[in-house]
C-alpha cells in the first residue's frame, strides 16, 4: 500500500489483455496529480514495471488464479455504500 493518510484510490481494468496499456498510463498520471494514495492493479497481461507512476501511486500485479481460492462460496453480502471524498 502507498504510505500516508490520504484517501486510497484503487484502480484496475482487467486481468486479461484488452489493449489497456494507454488507459493505465493515463490513470497513473492522473492519480499522480491528486492528493490521494493510488493503488493500481494489473493482471498478467501488463508488466507493472512498465507503467510510470509518481511516488503516491503503487502499481502491483494481481495473480487472479491465486485469488480464486480466497473467494467465499455462494453470494457475498452487499457492501455498505461509503463516501470517501
N, C-alpha and C positions, 0 to 999 in steps of 0.2 A: 504494500500500500504506500502511496505517496505520503510523506510525513506532513504533520501540521494539523491545524484545527479547522481549516477552511472546509466548506461543503465538498462532499465527494461526488463526482460525476462519473458514472460508469457508461462506457460506450463500446459496443461490439456490433458488427454487422452480420457475420456469418462464419460458420466453421468450415465451409467448403468454398472452393474457388468460384467467385462470382464477379471477377474483374473489379474488385472493390478497393484496389490499392490507392487510386486517386482520392476516393472519398475518405479513406483512413488518414491519408496525409492532411487533407483539409480539416478533418475533425481534430487531429492532434495540434495543428497550427491554431485553430480557433480556441481550443481549451487552453493553450499556452498564453493567450491574451486575457484570460479571465481570472478572477481571484478565487479559484477553486483548485482542488486536487483532482486530477483526471486519472482515471484508470481505464485503459483501452485494452480489449482482448482481441486476439486473433486466433484462428484455428490453425491447422497445419498448412493451409493454403498460402499464408503470408508469414514470412520471417519477421518477427517483431523488431529485430535489429536493423531492418531496412527502413523503418519509419522514423523520421526525425521528430523529436519531441523535446520540449523545454523541460526544465527541472521540476515543474509541478505536474508533469504527466508521465505516468508509468505505462509502458506497453508490455503486455505479457501474453504468451501463447497459452491457450487452454486446450488440454487433452480431453476432448469430448468423450472419447471411449472410456477414459478413466472415471469421468463424472457420472456416467450412466449407472454405475453401481451405487452412487450416493443418493439417487432419486428414490423417494419413498414409493411404495406400491400404492396404486389407487390414486384418487384425486387429492390434490393438496388444497388446504383451506385457502380462501381468497385473502390476499394481503390487504391490510388496512391502508387506505389512502393517506399519504402524508405530503404536506407541502414543505419542501426543503429550502426553497429560496423565496 
